[in-house]
């Protein structure tokens, strides 16, 4: 999951070298924390959160195939 999130995020931003994804394990949930350059925050979130929602949908669909529960936090 982590490489897929990085690839998608790097394609969206102007500063791809500052894209970082950290994996945090909670009880039965894996949380991926996505951090980007402050200028790129709007590009990752999108108008009314549409880009962020689409990113979460794609990653959640991939996780369902592997029987995992995940979440993405944009930090």
Number of C-alpha atoms within 10 A of each C-alpha: 12 14 9 13 20 16 12 13 23 18 11 13 19 14 14 16 10 14 18 18 21 12 15 12 10 9 5 9 12 15 17 21 17 19 19 23 15 10 11 19 14 16 16 24 16 14 10 9 12 12 17 19 14 13 17 17 14 13 17 18 12 15 15 11 8 9 8 13 12 22 16 21 13 13 12
